[in-house]
Amino acid sequence: MDEYSMLVTTIPVVLPIVKALGIDLVWFGILITVLVEVALISPPHGLTLFVLQNVRTQSVGKGQRVGTVMDLYIGVMPFMVVMLVLVALLVAFPAIATWLPATMRG
């Protein structure tokens, strides 16, 4: 699913639960945004990976070797690790996500 479809199908179900639990909605929005980005690059069904493979296939000349989708899976793993660490930090320390908006409010 693309980003919009993921958000449209999950937010109406989850948001009332989040409000009832008293969770900060700014933090929740940032967390959901990061999780959607993780979903878009996660193998084997990350939509961004298929787009990248198609761009790679279209941009090479005749006779040149195009890498496989597995090359993309291997290449995206460091980014997946970093994003999962970010999710863990956001869950462990919610103030990371809300510091800048709180500072801007004054």
C-alpha positions as CSV (number, residue, x, y, z in Angstrom):
1,M,0.0,0.0,0.0
2,D,1.1,3.5,-0.5
3,E,1.4,6.0,2.3
4,Y,-2.0,7.6,1.9
5,S,-3.8,4.2,1.9
6,M,-2.0,3.1,5.0
7,L,-2.9,6.2,6.9
8,V,-6.5,6.3,5.7
9,T,-7.1,2.7,6.7
10,T,-5.4,2.7,10.1
11,I,-5.8,6.2,11.6
12,P,-9.6,6.2,12.0
13,V,-9.4,2.9,13.9
14,V,-6.4,3.7,16.1
15,L,-6.9,7.4,16.8
16,P,-9.8,7.0,19.2
17,I,-7.8,4.4,21.2
18,V,-4.8,6.7,21.3
19,K,-7.0,9.6,22.5
20,A,-8.6,7.4,25.2
21,L,-5.2,6.4,26.5
22,G,-4.1,10.0,26.7
23,I,-1.2,9.7,24.4
24,D,0.2,12.9,22.9
25,L,-1.2,13.3,19.4
26,V,1.9,15.1,18.1
27,W,4.1,12.3,19.2
28,F,1.7,9.7,17.8
29,G,1.7,11.5,14.4
30,I,5.5,11.6,14.3
31,L,5.7,7.9,15.2
32,I,3.1,6.9,12.6
33,T,5.0,8.9,9.9
34,V,8.3,7.1,10.8
35,L,6.5,3.7,10.8
36,V,5.0,4.4,7.4
37,E,8.4,5.2,6.0
38,V,9.8,2.0,7.5
39,A,7.0,0.1,5.8
40,L,7.8,1.6,2.4
41,I,11.4,0.5,2.4
42,S,11.0,-2.9,4.2
43,P,11.6,-6.0,2.1
44,P,10.0,-7.9,0.5
45,H,7.0,-5.7,-0.2
46,G,8.3,-2.2,0.2
47,L,6.8,0.0,-2.5
48,T,9.9,2.2,-2.8
49,L,12.1,-0.9,-3.5
50,F,10.0,-1.8,-6.5
51,V,10.1,1.8,-7.8
52,L,13.9,1.9,-7.4
53,Q,14.3,-1.4,-9.2
54,N,12.2,-0.1,-12.1
55,V,14.2,3.1,-12.3
56,R,17.4,1.0,-12.3
57,T,16.1,-1.2,-15.1
58,Q,15.0,1.8,-17.2
59,S,18.2,3.8,-16.8
60,V,20.8,1.3,-18.0
61,G,21.9,0.9,-21.5
62,K,21.8,-2.2,-23.7
63,G,24.2,-4.9,-22.6
64,Q,24.7,-3.5,-19.1
65,R,24.0,-5.6,-16.0
66,V,21.1,-4.5,-13.8
67,G,21.3,-5.6,-10.2
68,T,18.6,-7.8,-8.8
69,V,16.0,-6.8,-6.2
70,M,18.0,-8.8,-3.7
71,D,20.8,-6.2,-4.1
72,L,18.2,-3.5,-3.1
73,Y,17.2,-5.6,-0.1
74,I,20.8,-5.8,1.0
75,G,21.4,-2.1,0.4
76,V,18.4,-1.0,2.4
77,M,19.2,-3.0,5.5
78,P,21.5,-0.3,7.1
79,F,18.7,2.2,6.7
80,M,16.2,-0.2,8.2
81,V,18.4,-0.7,11.2
82,V,18.7,3.1,11.7
83,M,15.0,3.6,11.3
84,L,14.1,0.9,13.8
85,V,16.6,2.4,16.3
86,L,14.8,5.7,15.7
87,V,11.4,4.0,16.5
88,A,12.8,2.5,19.6
89,L,14.2,5.9,20.8
90,L,10.9,7.6,20.0
91,V,9.0,5.0,22.1
92,A,11.5,5.1,24.9
93,F,11.9,8.8,25.0
94,P,8.8,10.6,23.6
95,A,10.2,14.0,24.5
96,I,12.5,13.6,21.5
97,A,9.6,13.9,19.1
98,T,7.8,16.7,21.0
99,W,10.7,18.9,22.0
100,L,10.8,21.1,18.9
101,P,7.0,21.7,18.8
102,A,7.0,22.4,22.5
103,T,9.9,24.9,22.0
104,M,8.1,26.6,19.2
105,R,4.9,27.0,21.2
106,G,6.9,28.9,23.9
